[in-house]
Amino acid sequence: MPEKMNIVEAINAALHDELENDEDVLMYGEDVGEDGGVFRATKDLQEEFGEKRCFSSPLAESGIVGTAIGMSLYGKRPVPEIQFSGFSYLAFHQIKEHAARFRTRTRGTKEVPLTVRAPYGGGINALEHHCESPESYFAHAQGLHVVIPSSPQDAYSLLRKSIQLDDPVVFLEPKQTYRAFKEEVKRDPDAAELESSKVIEEGKDVTLVAWGAMVPVAEEAAETIAADVEIIDLRTIYPTDFDTVIESVKKTGRCAIVHEAPKTGGFGAEIAARINEQAILHLEAPVERIAAPDVPYPLYSLEDYYMPDENQVKKGLENVLEF
């Protein structure tokens, strides 16, 4: 029977079910064990599965991921947690140059079934280095899957699919919406697929692409304008399901993209480029990108001015519709 969960509860359930179903799965990170992680995503898992399968690590992100790569090469399925995505850069070399390359480096003879979990994005009034949106960095590292859920069901199913995958995954969790809402969750890994976008709302006037915590913002903005908005949740940033986006744009003729990361070099630029390459003759207006400004993430007193909100998305949609 489906259970009502928020996103962090769904993540906890997915981790629990993978620990239960596969003895090679283990998870660790800073405060992950007895404390259940800073957001309590691993709450009670050590108590049920023991200290050898869910435990706390030293504060050393490169070491966390480096040891996970070694474990995965020897048949384990580690799920290390980076406490905040802003600290993942300390492990970026391990993720990009080793985890992502082992299949190619070994001519396909070695697999790295590794899932790096990290809360990402803003919206919780956190300190410096705690609010980054680094999906574009990881999407540029060939050999990685980059996954960002926006709902409890997708968080559950996509995390289980990620752990079961025989290749490395960076699983970014939108902490702004960790506990924002609940929905019924089927404890079924097949309820969502990796590399597949999801059409949240169908429409005929304009396509609005979002992911993570920006999906609820997109939905709220779409309700405020007199237009039929088709909303697409990208879900897997890489490998990307561009086909769903392109088919939608061919139908609507217009597109806006919203993401938390700064505009320059954000993944919205890649989506816009693909639309230009594959659907430019269907466009009735330039593709609009709604994103954070090209400045460092501010301290919390200015956070509301930095993150895209409902009004900015509404204005972006109006720009596209009125062009």
Secondary structure, DSSP 8 states (H G I E B T S, - for coil): --EEE-HHHHHHHHHHHHHHH-TTEEEEETT-STT--TT-TTTTHHHHH-TTTEEE--S-HHHHHHHHHHHHHTT-EEEEE-SSGGGGGGGHHIIIIIITTHHHHTTTS-----EEEEEES--S---TTSS---HHHHHTSTT-EEE---SHHHHHHHHHHHHHSSS-EEEEEEGGGTTS--EEE---GGGS-TT--EEEE--SSEEEEE-TTHHHHHHHHHTTSSS-EEEEE--EEETT-HHHHHHHHHHHS-EEEEEEEESTT-HHHHHHHHHHHHHGGG-SS--EEEEE-SS----GGGHHHHS--HHHHHHHHHHHHH-
